[in-house]
Amino acid sequence: MNFQSFFQERIEELKDEGRYRVFADLERHAGNFPKATRYVDGKTEEVTVWCSNDYLGMGQHPAVLSAMTSAVEACGAGAGGTRNISGTNHFHVKLEEELADLHGKEGALLFTSGYNSNWASLGTLGAQIPGCVIFSDANNHASMIEGIRHSKAEKRIWKHNDVEDLDRILSEYGPDVPKIVAFESIYSMDGDIAPIEAICDVADKHGAMTYIDEVHAVGMYGSRGGGVAEQEGIAHRLTVIEGTLGKAFGVMGGYITASTELVDFVRSFASGFIFTTALPPALAAGALASIQHLKQSQMERARQKERVKKVRELLDAENIPHTPNPGHIIPVMVGDAVKCKWISDLLLNDYGIYVQPINYPTVPKGTERLRITPSPLHTDEDIKNLINALSELWSQCALARSVA
Ligand SMILES: *Cc1c(COP(=O)(O)O)cnc(C)c1O
């Protein structure tokens, strides 16, 4: 086989469909988020980032940076091993205690990313619980889907956020079948929120355990940043709460929180936890500082909400279509892969505004979009520039406006 031409042909297909991924080469400016330097064609230019998952700007927060630099000075660069073989640093232990407390659970377990935490935890639970069936929301993230696939457990997909469909599918299985209901609280591409309590009611009725991915909600919702489940006062209803340290907490890493026994079980059986080097202590220290800060401070969350409202109002004033949702993500609908990429390129090259196009397979074909994530740090002027640019491009591209 001619491997090179095979690779090339497949890449050409992606390009023809407008879904070839091009990374913006950025240098973020600590102390000046959301501004970054973009490296392009041997030159540099300043851009405003409008699509970061560092939702609250914690990646530049002084408390986080100072915790990280002191930890580097105190403990050095890497962890030096897997958790089992000399890699457990005191910062990991403290962070796991903090995470358990954040979600009101007995225990927590750290992973090197949110992806790994889903993949390894669902993979291990599904594989190790005899006869286990996993009931997965249709819009679940790739990391959950891959974990479930890896577990080789039977998988049933229920209609997105549809509690009746979940109930119907669960009813096909007897009370003795071990069941896991896996879903997210906030779905990041539409920004919609799951009916968590109703899902828990149905799961309880069928004796199923619940596994929730609160990756987009931790740090953002609830008075301590414990996610949507905390906000709704129902964290105790969920068997496993999974999250990331890489989005609103601004650092890196993932975790699950659950009962002592479940955490100990995953710790003891998950290959994706056991056989990999532990997070650098400085990352754990930074995440710890970030969580502790967001447990106390409401300022970032309040300002973020206000910025979202402002962007939506100004989009409305220009009749630029954006999908409503109760959360913090603003999907601006384009509905065409090539146009979506084109607008995003023009925003970046002509306006210094960086919004990554979101195309298939991340979202269904025909629902291509710009996913805008306002942060507490976007100024009125940043917002004005964004709206003006979008409005000009909407006219240039002859894209549909919403009917006022
Ligand atoms: C980003 C994401 C993850 C993975 O988290 P990382 O820490 O980035 O690996 C898991 N679930 C969902 C829903 C996500 O959007």
The ligand as an SDF file (V2000), in Angstrom:
LIG
                    3D

 15 15  0  0  0  0  0  0  0  0999 V2000
  -13.6380   18.9290   26.9970 C   0  0  0  0  0  0  0  0  0  0  0  0
  -14.5640   17.8420   27.4270 C   0  0  0  0  0  0  0  0  0  0  0  0
  -14.0950   16.7010   28.0780 C   0  0  0  0  0  0  0  0  0  0  0  0
  -12.6310   16.4400   28.2100 C   0  0  0  0  0  0  0  0  0  0  0  0
  -12.0380   17.2290   29.1810 O   0  0  0  0  0  0  0  0  0  0  0  0
  -10.4930   17.5880   29.0150 P   0  0  0  0  0  0  0  0  0  0  0  0
  -10.0590   17.9390   30.3740 O   0  0  0  0  0  0  0  0  0  0  0  0
  -10.4080   18.6900   28.0160 O   0  0  0  0  0  0  0  0  0  0  0  0
   -9.8160   16.3520   28.4940 O   0  0  0  0  0  0  0  0  0  0  0  0
  -15.0020   15.8050   28.6050 C   0  0  0  0  0  0  0  0  0  0  0  0
  -16.3290   15.9830   28.4580 N   0  0  0  0  0  0  0  0  0  0  0  0
  -16.8190   17.0350   27.7950 C   0  0  0  0  0  0  0  0  0  0  0  0
  -18.2910   17.1930   27.6780 C   0  0  0  0  0  0  0  0  0  0  0  0
  -15.9600   17.9840   27.2430 C   0  0  0  0  0  0  0  0  0  0  0  0
  -16.4550   19.0110   26.5480 O   0  0  0  0  0  0  0  0  0  0  0  0
  1  2  1  0
  2  3  1  0
  2 14  2  0
  3  4  1  0
  3 10  2  0
  4  5  1  0
  5  6  1  0
  6  7  2  0
  6  8  1  0
  6  9  1  0
 10 11  1  0
 11 12  2  0
 12 13  1  0
 12 14  1  0
 14 15  1  0
M  END
$$$$
